[in-house]
Structures are given as structure tokens and as C-alpha cells.
């Protein structure tokens, strides 16, 4: 057995589990969290404009409005003025949705880079992990960001520092317990590596299970409220092939897996809602 390294969530022993062209994948023996270590000969992911416009063009051109509606209904009061922070706001799609639905909110977004500006939203362009401020918010969101962060303990503690006492934190990320991940692992064993290599691509450093994400928030000063299990719109998927027939077949396969995942409670994504102790 390989030499253990510390889990990024609970600091327990974690062991090498899978190989990937760009990374080595480890899994915790206690909380079952999986995370990647980029191989020395590979470069870190670089989030330039190319990442938004080419690598994940479909993702950024097709916001997940169904998710936006679900989490806003679950977390936002209808009639009281609240301050809201979106960490890793990207193209400001979630904040744009909120400006049309909730006029009473004071909205702030923070990201290292953004491709647009939005009236009525205070946008802070900086590295969140290095940003310091005494301002705290009633509602803090992080949508599909935490899986890109190496030090998730530092990240969750920074999120906590910007959350008011009894304020709500909402985190959306991928779900390694999903049927999609399970299918990719099975296909890898029979020599079909594309789905596995895509899911464990180096831009996703942490692969949370339902349990490991809950573990992370509870260990760092939050009380768990609920987990919402969900998928993403098919049109937002970036299929790494130019062959139209192959794209169609892959999307059909993912569509079927998404349906079965909904039935079995093993959806591709998860959103956890918690409150600061």
C-alpha cells in the first residue's frame, strides 16, 4: 500500500486510489473524500479567458436557472432586506438572476476574474483566499467553486469569516457518490477512459461525497440544514469531441444516467445549506 497523506477535509489517512494522465487521485479512509494531486510534470490549471470562452464554453453560456430557483427559494426571505455574497461568481449569472427576482437584496460578487459587469451588483475582483474585510453577510453562496480549491479548509473558514452569526451558507459542488461517477469508474476498468478522465480532469482538485461535504462544514463551525441533490442542464455539458454523432450518443448516455441518478438519489451535483453557529 502506498504511503498515506492527509485528507483535505478531515486530515485522516488517505491512500492512492486511481491514476489519471494529469493527476494522482487519493481517497480518505474515514470520510471517503477524494482529491487529486497534480503530477510534477503537469502544469496547474490556468483560469484565463480561454477557460470561459473555449474550454467550458457551453457551461458558461447555459446557466443553471433551475438550481438558482431552488436554492433561492430555500434560503432567501421574501420581504426582509438581506446582504448577499456570491464567492466565485464567474459570469455573475446567479447574481443576474437574483436582480430580477429579489429587489430587496444587497448583492456582492467576488471572483479572480469576470467576463461582465452588472448594474446593482458590487463586484470585487480579487483572490478570495487573500481578501480581507470586516464586512459580513446574511447569505453567502459558492456555486461550483470549491472543487477547484486545493485548501478547502482554508476556503470554508474564509466563507465562515464573511458569514454573520446565524447567517446561511450555501455550497454547490459535484457529487462523487453520483451514478455518473460510478459509471465512469466501471467504464475505466474495461478500457473506456474518456468519461473518467473528463470527470477527474485537473481543474477539479476535490471530489466531494455527500458525507465529506457535510463533514467539512460541520468541522468548521456550521450546522447542517439540508442537502439538495440535482443534475445540470444537458446543454451546458462540454463534450470533448468534434464528432456530432459521438456528441449525441454521449449526451444520450448522460441523459439516461441523470434520470436514473434522480430516481436512486445519486445525482451528479449536490448543494448543501447550513447556518453559522
Buried (B, 14 or more C-beta within 10 A) or exposed (E): EEEBBEBBBBEBBBEBBBEBEBBBBBBBEBBBBBBBBBBEEEEEBEBEEEBBEEBBBEBBEBBBEEBBEBBBEBBBEEEEEBBBBBBBBBBBBBBBBBBEEBEEBBBBBBBEEBEEEBEEBEBBEEEBEEEEEEEBBBBBBBBBBBBBBBEBBEBBEBBBBBBBEEBBBBBBBBBBBBBBBBBBBEBBEEEEBBBBBBBBBBBBBBBBBBBBBBBBBEBBBBEBBEBBBBBBBBEBBEBEEEEEEEBEEBBEBBEEBBEBBBEEEBBBBBBBBBBBE
